[in-house]
Amino acid sequence: MEEDGFVLVANKGEECCSLMNPTPEQHQEGPAGYLSEIGTFIDSLAEALWPLNRFIHDNPEIAFQEYKAHQALTDFMRSRQETWKVTPSAYGMETAWVAVYDSGKPGPAVSFNVEMDALPGLGHACGHNLIATASVAAGLATAALMRRHRLPGKVLLFGTPGEEGYRGGKIRLLEQGAYAGVDISLISHPGILHNSALVRTTAFARLEVTYFGRAAHAAKNPWEGINALDALVVAYTAVAALRQQTMPGDVIGLAITDGGGDATNAIHARAACVCALRAASAARLEQLVARVRGCFRGGAEATGARVEIILTPGYKDHVPNRVLAASYARCWNQLPDVPDPPMPSPPTCGAAEPQFARIASSTDQGDVSYAVPSVNASFAIPPGPRGGQPHSADFAIASGTREAFERALRVGKALAGTAVDVLTKEGLLEEVKAQWKRDMEDAKNPSPS
Protein backbone atom coordinates (compact mmCIF):
# COMPACT_ATOMS: atom_id res chain seq x y z
CA MET A 1 0.00 0.00 0.00
CA GLU A 2 1.33 3.43 -0.90
CA GLU A 3 1.37 5.95 1.90
CA ASP A 4 0.44 9.61 1.66
CA GLY A 5 0.66 11.14 5.09
CA PHE A 6 -1.56 12.01 7.99
CA VAL A 7 -4.94 13.60 8.47
CA LEU A 8 -6.65 14.41 11.73
CA VAL A 9 -9.93 12.68 12.47
CA ALA A 10 -12.16 13.68 15.34
CA ASN A 11 -12.15 11.50 18.44
CA LYS A 12 -15.77 10.55 19.09
CA GLY A 13 -15.35 9.89 22.77
CA GLU A 14 -13.10 9.76 25.77
CA GLU A 15 -14.29 6.43 27.20
CA CYS A 16 -11.01 4.69 26.46
CA CYS A 17 -8.77 7.21 28.21
CA SER A 18 -8.10 4.99 31.23
CA LEU A 19 -6.26 2.34 29.25
CA MET A 20 -4.99 4.48 26.39
CA ASN A 21 -3.19 6.69 28.89
CA PRO A 22 -2.17 4.41 31.74
CA THR A 23 -0.77 5.61 35.01
CA PRO A 24 2.80 4.64 35.95
CA GLU A 25 1.33 1.85 38.07
CA GLN A 26 -0.66 0.53 35.13
CA HIS A 27 2.46 0.61 32.97
CA GLN A 28 3.93 -2.15 35.13
CA GLU A 29 1.09 -4.49 34.23
CA GLY A 30 0.63 -6.46 31.02
CA PRO A 31 3.25 -6.10 28.27
CA ALA A 32 5.31 -3.48 30.08
CA GLY A 33 6.39 -6.24 32.45
CA TYR A 34 6.73 -8.80 29.65
CA LEU A 35 8.17 -6.65 26.87
CA SER A 36 11.79 -7.37 27.69
CA GLU A 37 11.04 -11.08 27.65
CA ILE A 38 9.23 -10.75 24.32
CA GLY A 39 12.21 -8.88 22.88
CA THR A 40 14.69 -11.50 24.03
CA PHE A 41 12.57 -14.31 22.65
CA ILE A 42 12.15 -12.71 19.21
CA ASP A 43 15.84 -11.83 19.07
CA SER A 44 16.55 -15.53 19.63
CA LEU A 45 14.41 -16.33 16.57
CA ALA A 46 16.22 -13.93 14.25
CA GLU A 47 18.63 -16.41 12.69
CA ALA A 48 15.80 -18.88 12.09
CA LEU A 49 13.43 -16.27 10.66
CA TRP A 50 15.97 -14.54 8.40
CA PRO A 51 16.27 -17.46 5.92
CA LEU A 52 12.48 -17.82 5.89
CA ASN A 53 12.08 -14.10 5.19
CA ARG A 54 14.64 -14.24 2.38
CA PHE A 55 13.09 -17.37 0.88
CA ILE A 56 9.69 -15.71 0.61
CA HIS A 57 11.24 -12.51 -0.75
CA ASP A 58 13.38 -14.31 -3.33
CA ASN A 59 10.55 -16.57 -4.52
CA PRO A 60 7.72 -14.12 -5.23
CA GLU A 61 4.34 -15.68 -6.00
CA ILE A 62 1.24 -13.84 -7.12
CA ALA A 63 -2.18 -13.92 -5.46
CA PHE A 64 -3.52 -17.37 -4.59
CA GLN A 65 -0.45 -19.05 -6.07
CA GLU A 66 1.78 -18.75 -2.97
CA TYR A 67 2.65 -22.47 -2.96
CA LYS A 68 6.28 -22.15 -1.92
CA ALA A 69 5.51 -19.61 0.81
CA HIS A 70 2.65 -21.79 2.06
CA GLN A 71 4.93 -24.81 2.33
CA ALA A 72 7.78 -22.91 3.93
CA LEU A 73 5.59 -21.22 6.54
CA THR A 74 3.61 -24.32 7.52
CA ASP A 75 6.83 -26.36 7.77
CA PHE A 76 8.32 -23.65 9.98
CA MET A 77 5.31 -23.59 12.28
CA ARG A 78 5.34 -27.38 12.61
CA SER A 79 8.98 -27.23 13.65
CA ARG A 80 8.36 -25.08 16.72
CA GLN A 81 8.62 -26.51 20.22
CA GLU A 82 5.31 -24.99 21.30
CA THR A 83 2.41 -27.27 20.40
CA TRP A 84 0.87 -25.68 17.32
CA LYS A 85 -2.00 -27.27 15.43
CA VAL A 86 -1.20 -26.44 11.80
CA THR A 87 -3.84 -26.78 9.08
CA PRO A 88 -2.55 -26.36 5.51
CA SER A 89 -4.80 -25.47 2.56
CA ALA A 90 -7.43 -24.22 4.98
CA TYR A 91 -10.98 -23.06 4.33
CA GLY A 92 -11.09 -24.19 0.74
CA MET A 93 -8.02 -22.25 -0.42
CA GLU A 94 -4.91 -24.11 -1.49
CA THR A 95 -2.51 -21.54 -0.08
CA ALA A 96 -4.39 -20.48 3.05
CA TRP A 97 -3.29 -21.99 6.35
CA VAL A 98 -4.03 -21.73 10.05
CA ALA A 99 -1.82 -22.42 13.07
CA VAL A 100 -3.35 -22.47 16.55
CA TYR A 101 -1.71 -22.52 19.96
CA ASP A 102 -4.29 -23.24 22.67
CA SER A 103 -3.42 -22.90 26.34
CA GLY A 104 -6.30 -25.18 27.24
CA LYS A 105 -7.76 -22.53 29.51
CA PRO A 106 -10.59 -20.17 28.51
CA GLY A 107 -9.38 -16.70 27.64
CA PRO A 108 -9.00 -14.19 24.80
CA ALA A 109 -8.33 -15.43 21.27
CA VAL A 110 -5.68 -13.18 19.70
CA SER A 111 -4.82 -13.52 16.02
CA PHE A 112 -2.17 -12.39 13.57
CA ASN A 113 -2.56 -12.33 9.79
CA VAL A 114 0.33 -13.55 7.64
CA GLU A 115 0.37 -12.19 4.09
CA MET A 116 2.42 -13.94 1.41
CA ASP A 117 1.61 -12.79 -2.13
CA ALA A 118 3.75 -10.63 -4.38
CA LEU A 119 2.97 -8.23 -7.22
CA PRO A 120 2.99 -9.38 -10.86
CA GLY A 121 6.22 -8.28 -12.50
CA LEU A 122 7.49 -6.48 -9.38
CA GLY A 123 8.06 -9.22 -6.83
CA HIS A 124 7.73 -8.26 -3.17
CA ALA A 125 7.31 -4.58 -3.91
CA CYS A 126 4.69 -4.42 -1.16
CA GLY A 127 6.87 -6.14 1.44
CA HIS A 128 4.60 -9.05 2.27
CA ASN A 129 7.66 -11.07 3.25
CA LEU A 130 8.12 -8.56 6.07
CA ILE A 131 4.45 -8.75 7.05
CA ALA A 132 4.80 -12.53 7.29
CA THR A 133 7.96 -12.23 9.37
CA ALA A 134 6.44 -9.75 11.82
CA SER A 135 3.25 -11.76 12.32
CA VAL A 136 4.99 -15.11 12.70
CA ALA A 137 7.45 -13.62 15.21
CA ALA A 138 4.59 -12.03 17.15
CA GLY A 139 2.53 -15.20 17.21
CA LEU A 140 5.44 -17.35 18.38
CA ALA A 141 6.39 -14.86 21.10
CA THR A 142 2.83 -14.59 22.35
CA ALA A 143 2.49 -18.36 22.54
CA ALA A 144 5.84 -18.70 24.30
CA LEU A 145 4.80 -16.24 27.01
CA MET A 146 1.44 -17.93 27.39
CA ARG A 147 3.17 -21.25 27.96
CA ARG A 148 5.82 -19.90 30.33
CA HIS A 149 3.42 -17.83 32.42
CA ARG A 150 0.41 -20.13 32.10
CA LEU A 151 -1.74 -17.43 30.57
CA PRO A 152 -5.25 -18.40 29.46
CA GLY A 153 -6.45 -18.06 25.89
CA LYS A 154 -5.26 -18.99 22.44
CA VAL A 155 -3.17 -17.62 19.57
CA LEU A 156 -4.14 -18.01 15.92
CA LEU A 157 -1.95 -17.36 12.91
CA PHE A 158 -3.86 -17.06 9.64
CA GLY A 159 -1.95 -17.51 6.39
CA THR A 160 -3.94 -15.11 4.20
CA PRO A 161 -3.33 -15.39 0.44
CA GLY A 162 -4.25 -13.02 -2.33
CA GLU A 163 -4.28 -9.57 -0.72
CA GLU A 164 -3.18 -7.93 -3.96
CA GLY A 165 -6.23 -7.65 -6.20
CA TYR A 166 -9.90 -8.39 -5.66
CA ARG A 167 -11.73 -10.77 -3.33
CA GLY A 168 -8.67 -11.20 -1.12
CA GLY A 169 -8.05 -14.23 1.03
CA LYS A 170 -9.18 -12.54 4.23
CA ILE A 171 -12.61 -11.92 2.73
CA ARG A 172 -12.90 -15.59 1.86
CA LEU A 173 -11.78 -16.53 5.36
CA LEU A 174 -14.43 -14.22 6.80
CA GLU A 175 -17.09 -15.82 4.61
CA GLN A 176 -16.02 -19.28 5.78
CA GLY A 177 -16.24 -18.26 9.45
CA ALA A 178 -12.50 -18.44 10.14
CA TYR A 179 -12.59 -15.42 12.44
CA ALA A 180 -15.58 -16.61 14.47
CA GLY A 181 -14.54 -16.52 18.12
CA VAL A 182 -11.47 -14.36 17.41
CA ASP A 183 -11.26 -11.35 19.74
CA ILE A 184 -8.63 -9.23 17.98
CA SER A 185 -6.77 -9.25 14.65
CA LEU A 186 -3.28 -7.79 14.33
CA ILE A 187 -1.13 -7.19 11.25
CA SER A 188 1.39 -4.66 9.93
CA HIS A 189 2.49 -3.11 6.65
CA PRO A 190 5.86 -1.64 5.61
CA GLY A 191 6.49 1.63 3.83
CA ILE A 192 9.10 4.37 4.00
CA LEU A 193 7.18 7.38 5.31
CA HIS A 194 5.90 6.77 8.81
CA ASN A 195 5.34 4.54 11.81
CA SER A 196 1.74 4.46 13.00
CA ALA A 197 -0.75 2.13 14.67
CA LEU A 198 -3.71 4.31 13.65
CA VAL A 199 -3.81 3.46 9.95
CA ARG A 200 -6.91 4.21 7.90
CA THR A 201 -7.19 2.93 4.34
CA THR A 202 -9.76 3.55 1.62
CA ALA A 203 -12.67 1.42 0.46
CA PHE A 204 -12.77 0.54 -3.21
CA ALA A 205 -14.90 -1.18 -5.83
CA ARG A 206 -14.76 -1.80 -9.57
CA LEU A 207 -17.45 -1.38 -12.21
CA GLU A 208 -17.24 -3.06 -15.61
CA VAL A 209 -19.63 -1.33 -18.01
CA THR A 210 -20.66 -2.49 -21.48
CA TYR A 211 -23.05 -0.73 -23.86
CA PHE A 212 -24.90 -2.63 -26.58
CA GLY A 213 -26.31 -0.70 -29.52
CA ARG A 214 -27.13 -1.50 -33.14
CA ALA A 215 -24.68 -1.21 -36.00
CA ALA A 216 -25.46 0.91 -39.05
CA HIS A 217 -23.57 2.72 -41.82
CA ALA A 218 -22.81 6.25 -40.66
CA ALA A 219 -23.38 7.75 -44.15
CA LYS A 220 -26.07 5.57 -45.69
CA ASN A 221 -28.51 4.88 -42.85
CA PRO A 222 -27.29 6.20 -39.48
CA TRP A 223 -30.88 6.63 -38.26
CA GLU A 224 -31.23 2.88 -38.12
CA GLY A 225 -28.36 2.51 -35.67
CA ILE A 226 -27.98 2.89 -31.90
CA ASN A 227 -24.57 4.26 -31.06
CA ALA A 228 -23.03 2.44 -28.08
CA LEU A 229 -19.96 4.68 -28.21
CA ASP A 230 -22.16 7.76 -27.90
CA ALA A 231 -23.72 6.20 -24.81
CA LEU A 232 -20.27 5.74 -23.29
CA VAL A 233 -19.21 9.29 -24.18
CA VAL A 234 -22.34 10.70 -22.55
CA ALA A 235 -21.65 8.63 -19.43
CA TYR A 236 -17.97 9.62 -19.40
CA THR A 237 -18.95 13.29 -19.54
CA ALA A 238 -21.52 12.79 -16.78
CA VAL A 239 -18.87 11.20 -14.55
CA ALA A 240 -16.51 14.10 -15.27
CA ALA A 241 -19.24 16.54 -14.24
CA LEU A 242 -19.95 14.51 -11.10
CA ARG A 243 -16.36 14.90 -9.91
CA GLN A 244 -16.90 18.56 -9.03
CA GLN A 245 -19.46 17.51 -6.39
CA THR A 246 -17.68 14.54 -4.84
CA MET A 247 -16.21 14.43 -1.35
CA PRO A 248 -12.49 15.04 -0.69
CA GLY A 249 -11.75 11.32 -0.22
CA ASP A 250 -13.55 10.20 -3.39
CA VAL A 251 -11.54 8.96 -6.36
CA ILE A 252 -13.07 7.97 -9.70
CA GLY A 253 -10.80 6.39 -12.29
CA LEU A 254 -12.21 5.46 -15.70
CA ALA A 255 -10.63 3.73 -18.69
CA ILE A 256 -12.30 3.03 -22.05
CA THR A 257 -11.50 -0.59 -22.90
CA ASP A 258 -13.57 -0.89 -26.08
CA GLY A 259 -14.27 2.13 -28.26
CA GLY A 260 -16.26 0.19 -30.82
CA GLY A 261 -13.45 -0.51 -33.27
CA ASP A 262 -11.45 1.50 -35.80
CA ALA A 263 -14.15 2.21 -38.36
CA THR A 264 -15.06 5.89 -38.72
CA ASN A 265 -18.03 5.34 -41.01
CA ALA A 266 -19.96 3.12 -38.62
CA ILE A 267 -22.48 3.50 -35.85
CA HIS A 268 -20.78 1.46 -33.16
CA ALA A 269 -22.71 -1.48 -31.77
CA ARG A 270 -20.57 -2.02 -28.70
CA ALA A 271 -18.46 0.05 -26.29
CA ALA A 272 -17.07 -0.68 -22.85
CA CYS A 273 -15.13 0.80 -19.96
CA VAL A 274 -13.81 -0.05 -16.51
CA CYS A 275 -14.32 2.26 -13.56
CA ALA A 276 -12.42 2.05 -10.25
CA LEU A 277 -13.91 3.86 -7.28
CA ARG A 278 -12.35 4.73 -3.93
CA ALA A 279 -13.84 6.45 -0.92
CA ALA A 280 -12.94 7.19 2.68
CA SER A 281 -15.42 4.65 4.04
CA ALA A 282 -17.51 1.71 2.92
CA ALA A 283 -20.67 3.74 3.61
CA ARG A 284 -19.47 6.60 1.42
CA LEU A 285 -18.37 4.16 -1.29
CA GLU A 286 -21.90 2.76 -1.45
CA GLN A 287 -23.20 6.27 -2.14
CA LEU A 288 -20.52 6.96 -4.73
CA VAL A 289 -21.21 3.71 -6.56
CA ALA A 290 -24.90 4.64 -6.76
CA ARG A 291 -24.11 8.08 -8.22
CA VAL A 292 -21.71 6.69 -10.81
CA ARG A 293 -24.14 3.93 -11.78
CA GLY A 294 -26.63 6.70 -12.47
CA CYS A 295 -24.18 8.31 -14.89
CA PHE A 296 -23.83 5.05 -16.80
CA ARG A 297 -27.57 4.47 -16.90
CA GLY A 298 -27.98 8.03 -18.15
CA GLY A 299 -25.76 7.28 -21.13
CA ALA A 300 -28.01 4.38 -22.05
CA GLU A 301 -31.19 6.40 -21.57
CA ALA A 302 -29.90 9.26 -23.71
CA THR A 303 -29.01 7.07 -26.69
CA GLY A 304 -31.32 4.08 -26.49
CA ALA A 305 -28.45 1.67 -25.93
CA ARG A 306 -28.64 -1.18 -23.47
CA VAL A 307 -26.15 -1.10 -20.60
CA GLU A 308 -24.72 -3.94 -18.54
CA ILE A 309 -23.00 -2.97 -15.28
CA ILE A 310 -21.02 -5.55 -13.32
CA LEU A 311 -19.98 -4.54 -9.81
CA THR A 312 -16.93 -6.26 -8.35
CA PRO A 313 -16.72 -5.51 -4.62
CA GLY A 314 -13.24 -4.59 -3.52
CA TYR A 315 -12.18 -3.96 0.08
CA LYS A 316 -13.69 -1.98 2.91
CA ASP A 317 -11.74 0.80 4.57
CA HIS A 318 -9.61 -0.20 7.55
CA VAL A 319 -10.96 1.11 10.86
CA PRO A 320 -8.15 0.96 13.45
CA ASN A 321 -9.06 0.21 17.04
CA ARG A 322 -7.58 3.10 18.98
CA VAL A 323 -7.39 1.13 22.27
CA LEU A 324 -5.27 -1.58 20.65
CA ALA A 325 -3.32 1.12 18.80
CA ALA A 326 -2.46 2.81 22.09
CA SER A 327 -1.08 -0.46 23.43
CA TYR A 328 0.97 -0.98 20.27
CA ALA A 329 2.35 2.57 20.34
CA ARG A 330 3.34 2.22 23.98
CA CYS A 331 5.14 -1.07 23.30
CA TRP A 332 6.87 0.39 20.24
CA ASN A 333 8.12 3.39 22.17
CA GLN A 334 9.24 1.32 25.18
CA LEU A 335 11.44 -0.92 23.07
CA PRO A 336 15.06 0.29 22.88
CA ASP A 337 16.45 2.38 20.03
CA VAL A 338 13.19 3.88 18.79
CA PRO A 339 13.60 4.54 15.04
CA ASP A 340 12.56 7.59 13.05
CA PRO A 341 10.07 8.82 12.12
CA PRO A 342 8.45 9.12 15.56
CA MET A 343 5.21 7.29 16.15
CA PRO A 344 2.34 9.65 17.03
CA SER A 345 1.35 9.31 20.66
CA PRO A 346 -2.16 8.16 21.53
CA PRO A 347 -4.53 11.05 22.29
CA THR A 348 -4.51 12.30 25.84
CA CYS A 349 -7.70 12.51 27.88
CA GLY A 350 -9.83 15.32 26.54
CA ALA A 351 -7.99 15.49 23.21
CA ALA A 352 -10.36 16.05 20.32
CA GLU A 353 -8.34 14.48 17.53
CA PRO A 354 -6.14 11.39 17.36
CA GLN A 355 -3.63 11.44 14.53
CA PHE A 356 -4.57 8.84 11.93
CA ALA A 357 -2.31 7.85 9.06
CA ARG A 358 -4.55 8.13 6.01
CA ILE A 359 -3.35 5.84 3.22
CA ALA A 360 -4.98 6.18 -0.20
CA SER A 361 -4.91 2.50 -1.00
CA SER A 362 -6.87 -0.52 0.14
CA THR A 363 -6.46 -3.87 1.88
CA ASP A 364 -8.68 -6.80 2.81
CA GLN A 365 -7.65 -6.22 6.42
CA GLY A 366 -10.25 -3.46 6.14
CA ASP A 367 -12.97 -6.09 5.87
CA VAL A 368 -11.51 -7.84 8.92
CA SER A 369 -11.70 -4.58 10.88
CA TYR A 370 -15.47 -4.52 10.31
CA ALA A 371 -15.71 -8.01 11.86
CA VAL A 372 -13.29 -7.83 14.81
CA PRO A 373 -11.15 -5.12 16.44
CA SER A 374 -8.03 -4.61 14.34
CA VAL A 375 -4.67 -2.90 14.12
CA ASN A 376 -2.80 -2.64 10.81
CA ALA A 377 0.40 -0.93 11.96
CA SER A 378 2.51 0.84 9.38
CA PHE A 379 6.27 0.80 9.78
CA ALA A 380 9.04 2.58 7.92
CA ILE A 381 11.97 0.63 6.51
CA PRO A 382 15.16 2.14 5.06
CA PRO A 383 14.31 3.15 1.49
CA GLY A 384 15.92 1.73 -1.61
CA PRO A 385 18.45 3.61 -3.78
CA ARG A 386 15.74 5.71 -5.46
CA GLY A 387 13.54 6.19 -2.41
CA GLY A 388 10.65 4.39 -4.06
CA GLN A 389 7.45 3.78 -2.14
CA PRO A 390 5.50 0.47 -2.10
CA HIS A 391 4.53 -0.94 -5.50
CA SER A 392 7.82 0.13 -7.04
CA ALA A 393 10.82 -1.93 -8.11
CA ASP A 394 12.92 0.12 -5.71
CA PHE A 395 10.77 -0.91 -2.74
CA ALA A 396 11.12 -4.56 -3.77
CA ILE A 397 14.86 -4.16 -3.25
CA ALA A 398 14.37 -2.38 0.07
CA SER A 399 12.05 -5.08 1.43
CA GLY A 400 14.74 -7.74 1.03
CA THR A 401 17.43 -6.09 3.14
CA ARG A 402 18.58 -7.18 6.57
CA GLU A 403 17.73 -3.71 7.89
CA ALA A 404 14.11 -4.10 6.77
CA PHE A 405 14.02 -7.55 8.37
CA GLU A 406 15.27 -6.14 11.68
CA ARG A 407 12.56 -3.49 11.55
CA ALA A 408 9.95 -6.22 10.99
CA LEU A 409 11.23 -8.00 14.10
CA ARG A 410 10.69 -4.83 16.09
CA VAL A 411 7.13 -4.70 14.75
CA GLY A 412 6.68 -8.32 15.82
CA LYS A 413 7.71 -7.38 19.36
CA ALA A 414 5.18 -4.54 19.51
CA LEU A 415 2.43 -6.74 18.06
CA ALA A 416 3.19 -9.46 20.61
CA GLY A 417 3.22 -6.86 23.38
CA THR A 418 -0.23 -5.71 22.28
CA ALA A 419 -1.53 -9.29 22.31
CA VAL A 420 -0.07 -9.99 25.75
CA ASP A 421 -1.63 -6.74 26.95
CA VAL A 422 -5.03 -8.12 25.94
CA LEU A 423 -4.26 -11.47 27.59
CA THR A 424 -3.11 -10.02 30.91
CA LYS A 425 -4.68 -6.63 31.57
CA GLU A 426 -8.04 -6.86 33.27
CA GLY A 427 -10.80 -5.03 31.46
CA LEU A 428 -8.76 -4.20 28.37
CA LEU A 429 -10.52 -6.59 26.01
CA GLU A 430 -13.90 -5.25 27.10
CA GLU A 431 -12.68 -1.73 26.39
CA VAL A 432 -11.33 -2.79 23.00
CA LYS A 433 -14.71 -4.27 22.07
CA ALA A 434 -16.63 -1.26 23.36
CA GLN A 435 -14.49 1.03 21.20
CA TRP A 436 -15.02 -1.26 18.20
CA LYS A 437 -18.80 -1.04 18.65
CA ARG A 438 -18.58 2.76 18.71
CA ASP A 439 -16.41 2.71 15.61
CA MET A 440 -18.89 0.52 13.76
CA GLU A 441 -21.69 2.93 14.61
CA ASP A 442 -19.58 5.83 13.35
CA ALA A 443 -18.78 3.87 10.17
CA LYS A 444 -22.44 4.03 9.17
CA ASN A 445 -22.00 7.76 8.60
CA PRO A 446 -20.65 8.36 5.06
CA SER A 447 -18.60 11.41 6.10
CA PRO A 448 -15.41 12.42 4.26
CA SER A 449 -13.34 11.92 7.44
N, C-alpha and C positions, 0 to 999 in steps of 0.2 A: 504494500500500500504506500502510495506517495504521500508525503506529509507537507502541510502548508500552514503550520503555525497555530496560534492560539486564538480563541475567542472567549469572551466572558459570558457565562450563562447564569441566570439568576438562580440562587439557592432558594428552593421552595419552602424550606423549613429548617428549624434548628434542633429537631428532635434527636439527631444523632451526635450532638456536641459532646456528650459524656464520653463516648468511646473514640470519637475522631480526635479529641484533644485530651488525652489522658493526663492525669496528675502524675507526678514523679512516682507515687506509690503504685499506680496502675502500670506504669512503664516496666515495673519489675515482674509483672505477671506475663503469662503467655509467651510470645516469641522473643520478647526482650531478654527473658531468662534463658531461652533456648537458642538464640540466634548464633551465638558463638559455636555451639555444638553443631548446628546446621551447617555453618561455614566450614568447619573442620571436616565434616562428613563429605560435603560436596567437593572440597579440595582433594580429598582422598580418591574421588572418582575421576578426577581430571584426566589421568593417563589412560583410563578405560574409555572415557567418553570421547576423547579427542579423535581416535581412529574411527569411531562410529560417525561422528560429525563430518569428518573428511570424506568418509565413504558415501554418505548421503549427498554431500556437496559435489563430489566428483562423478557421481552417477545420477545425473538429473533425470527425472521421469515426470511426464506430464500427468494431468489430472486423471485419476482413477486407473492409472497404469504404474503405480508406485510399487512394483513387485519386489525389486531389490531392497528398497527401504523397508517395506513391510517385513520381509524375511529377516533383515538385519536387526530391526527393532524388536521383533518378537523373540528372536534368538537371544538378544541381549537381556530382555526382561526375564526369560526363563533361566538365565544363568545366575540371577541374583540370589543371595543367601536368604533374603526375606521370602516368605512363601507367597508368591504371586500366582494367581490363577489367570493364565494367559489364553485368550480366545482369538485365534487368527481368523481372517475372512469373516468378520462378524457382521451381523445384521444385514445379510444379503449382499454385501459388497466384498469383492475379492481382496481389496487392499485395506479395508478397515480392520481394526483390531481393538481389543479391550484387555487391559490387565488390571486385576483387582487385588488389593491387599486388604483383608478383613481382620480386624482385631478380635472378632468374636464377641465383642461387647457392644451393645447399642450406643450409638453416638452419631455425630454429623458425618455425612458422606461428602468428602471434598474431592473435586475432580480437576484434572489438567488435560487440555487438548493438545495433541501432538500432530502438527501439520507436516506434510512430507512432499507435496508436489512442487514441481518446478514450472517455469514458463517456457512455452514453445520457442525454440531458437535462442533463448537467453540463459538457460540453465537456472541456477538458484539466484536469480536477480531479485527475488523477494525475500531471500534469507530464511526459507522454511527449514533448512538444516539447523539454523540457530534456534528457531522456535522449538523444534524437536528436542534439541539438546537441553534447553532451559526447562521444558516441561518434564522430560524424563528425569533430570537431576532433581527437580522439585518433588516429583512423586516419590522417588527413591528416598530422599531425605525425610520427607514427611512420614513415610512408612517406617523408616529406621527409628525415628524418635517415638513413634507410636509403640513400637515393639520394646524399645529400651525403657520407656517410662510408663508402659502399660496404659496408654491412652485409649479411650473407647472411640469407636467409629470405623470408617473405612476410607481407603484411597482408591480412586479409579483413574486410570490413564486411558484416554480414548485416542486411538490412531485414526485421524480424520482425513480421509483423502479428498482430493478434488476441490480445494478452496478457490483455485484460480478458474473462474468461468461462471457457469450458471448451475443452479441446483447442486450446490456443494455438499460434501459428505456430511457435514454437521446437520444440514436440513434433513437428509435422509435418516440420520441417526435419531433426530427428534421425531420424525414420523414413525419410526419403528419403536419408539418408547425407550430408547437407550438412556435418556437422562431422567427417567422416572425415578424418584427417590433420591436424586442428587441434590444436595443443598447449595453448593456453589460451584462455579466453573471458572477456572483461571487459565490464562494464556498470555502470550506476549508477542510483540512484533518489532523487528529491528528497522532502523532508519538511520539518518545521519544528523537530524535536526534537533531532537529533544528527547528528554526522559520524562515520562508522565504516566501516571496510573489512571488518569481521568480522560480517557480517549473516547471521543465521539466520532463515528464514521457516518457516511451517508447511506440512505436507502436507494436502491436502483431497480429498474425494470426495463424490459426491452419489448418493443412493438415491431412486428413484421407486418407490413401493409402491402397488399396487392390490389390493384384496380383492374377490373375486367370491362372492356368496352366492346365495340364492334368495328372491325376493320372496314375501310372504304378508301377509294382513290381520292386524294385531296383536291384534284383538279376536275375530275369527271363527275363525281357524285358524293361530295363531302357530307351533304345533308343526310345521307343514309348511314353515316358512321356515328359512333360514340367514342369520343377521344379519351382514352384512359390516361394518357400523358397530361392532358389538360386537367383532369381531375387531380392528379398528383401535384401539378403546379399550383392549382388553387389551394390545395391543402398545405403545401410548403409555404406559400405566402401567408396563409392563416396562422401557421405555427410561428412564422417570423413576427407577425403582428402581436401574437400572444406573449412573446418574450418581454415586451415592454411592461407587462402587468404581472409578471411572475415575482415570486418572493426571492430574497437575496440568495438563499441556498439552493434554488432551483437551477438545474442544468438540463437543456434539451439539445441533444446531438442528433442530426438527421443526415443520412446518406442515401442518395438515389442509387439503387442497385440494378434497376432495369428501366431504361428510358424509352423502351418500345422499339428499339432497333435503330439502324442507320438510315433508313429511308426517309427522305424529306418530302416525298409526294404521297404520304400515306397518313390516314387517320389511325392512330396507334390503338391496337386492341388490348394491349397489356402494358402496365407500368407498375413498378414496385419500389419500396424504400424500406430502410430499417431505421428505427428511432430508439435511441437510448436515453432514458430519463433518470435523473438523480434528484433527490430532495433531502432536506435535513432530517426528516422523520418518515416513518412508514405511513403515518396518518396523512402527512402532507403529500407524499408520493401518490397516495390513492386519489387525492383531489387533482393532482397534476395529470395523472393518467387519464382521468375523466375529461379534463379540458382538452388535452391533445387528441383523444379519441374523437371529440366533437369536431375538431379541425379536419380530421380525415373523413369523417362522415359528411361534413360540409362539402368537401371536394366531390364526393359521389353525388350528393344532392344537386349540386350546381350543374353537373354535366350529364347526369343520367347513367353514369357508370355504376357498376356494382363493386363494393369494397369488401375485402376480407381482412380482418385485423386479428392477428394472433399475439396474445400477450404471454410473454415468458417471464414469470416472476423471478426477480433477482434475489437480493439480500435486504433484510431490514437494517436500519441504522443500529449501531451499537450503543446501548445505554449503560454506561459504567456505574457500578454501585459505589457510591462515594464512601460508604463505611468500610468496605473492603479496600478501596483505593487508599484510604487514610492509613490502614494497617500496612499496606504495601509500601507507601511512601515512608512511613516511619522505619520499617525494616531496611529499606534501601539507604536511607540516610544514616542509620546506625551501623551499617557495615563499614569497615575501614576503607580509606582511600576513595571517597565519593568522587565519581568522575563528573566532568562537565558534559553538557550544560546542566545547571542545577535543576532538580526536580521541584516543581511548585509545591509549596506546603499545603496541607489540607486547610480548608477555611476555619478560621477561629470562630468561637461562639459569637453570634450576632452578625457575622460577616454576611453580606448580601450575595456575594458572587464567588463561587469556586472557579478556578481557572482550568477550563477544559481544553484539551488539545483537539482541535477540530481538523479532521483529516478528510479530504475530499475524494475518498475512494471507499470501497465497500468490502465487507467480509461476512462470511456465514456465521462468524461468532456473534454478529448482530442478532441473528435469529435466536441463538442460544440465550442472549441477554434478555429476550422477551419471555423466556421459559424459566430461567433460574438466574439468581444474582451472579453477575459476571464482572471480571476485570480483564481487559485486554491491554496490558502495559506496553507502552512504546519505550524503546531504548536505543540510544545512539551508539553506533559503532564507528571506529575510525574510517573515514571515507576512502574511496579508491583514488587512484592518481588524478582523475578528472573531477572528483567530487560529485559523482553521479548519485542521484537518489534511487530508491527502489524502482524496479522495472527498467533498469539500464544495465548495459554490459559492464559498466564500471562497478556497479553495486554487486554484481555477481562475483567479481574479483574480491571486493571488500568482504563479502560474507564468508569467504573461505579462509580468512587469515586467522592466525592464532590469537591475535588481539580481539577479533570479533568473538571468537570462541570463549575467551576469558570473560568478556562482557556478558555473554549468554549465561555463564556459570553464576555471575553475580545476580542476574535476573532470577535464575533458579533458586538462589538463596532467599531472595525477597519473596518470591512466590511461595516457597515452603514456609517461610516465616508467617505469611498471611494465613496459610492453611492451618498451621499450628495455633495461631491466634484463635481461629474459629474453634479448634478442637479443645482449647484449654481455658479460654476466657469466658466466664459465666455471663450469659446474657447477650453476648456479641452476635451469635447467630440469629437470635430473635430480632436484634436491631437491624442486622443486614436484611432480613426478610421484610421487616416493616418499611425500610427505606425502598426496597424493590417494589413493594405494593404502591407506595407513593409515586415512584417513578413511572410505573405502568399506568397509573391514573393520569399523570402529566402527559404521557406519550399519546394519549387520545386527542390531545390538542394539537392541531396541525400548524403550530407557530413556526416562524422562521428560525427560532433559537434552537 
